[in-house]
Amino acid sequence: MNHIESHAPEAEPMVGARQAARLLNLPTYYFTKPRCRASKRIPHYRIGQMVRFRMSELTAWAAAEGGAHD
């Protein structure tokens, strides 16, 4: 029997910067400032002028980075 994985990346809801920061307990500017996102290599998607994040990617990023770095 074939099973379809329900957590396909396309089906995962995206969150905004404030929600991502709140859920990861990190400063909001990590997610709102383009230079900060780039320097910390935070996975994100630009949709028009909006920036959105997938929580599964952010939690994997946070685990790989060992949490917050200043």
N, C-alpha and C positions, 0 to 999 in steps of 0.2 A: 504494500500500500504506500503510495506517495503522500508525503506530508509537505504542506506549504509552510515555510517559516513565516510566522506572523510578525516578526520584528525586522522586516526588510527595511533598509534605510529610507526608501521612498515613502513608507507608511508611518515612519516615526514623526511625531509632531515636532515642530521647531519652536524654540523659545527665543525671547528677546534678551537683551543684555542685562536688564535688571533682574529678570527671573533667573538667568544663568548665574549671575553673581550671588544672588540670595541662596540658590540651591547648593552652590559650591562653597559658600561662606568666603568669598573673595571680594576685593574692592570692585565696584562697578566700572571704574575707569579701565580695568583690565580688558573689558569687553567693549567699551564705547570708544576708546582712543585707538585709531588705526595703527599708530606707531607701537603702542603697547601690544596689540594683538599680533603684529608682525614680529616684534622682538621676542615675545614669549611663544610664538608659533601656535597660537590658539586656533583650532579648527573652526571656521565660520563660512557662511554663505552670504553673498550679497544678492539681494533680490530687489532690483531697482535701487532705491536709496536706503532700503532697510538692510540691516545686518541681522542674520538669524543663526542660531546654533542648534545642534543636535546634542541632547544630553548624553547619549551613549558615547559620542565622540569626546565630549568634554570630560566625562568621568574617566575615560581611558587616558586622555591627555593629562589630567590632574594626577592620576596614578603614576604615569610615566615620569612626570616632572617632580613628583614627591611633594605635591602641594604648592603653596604660595612661595614665590621667590621675589625678593625685593632687589 
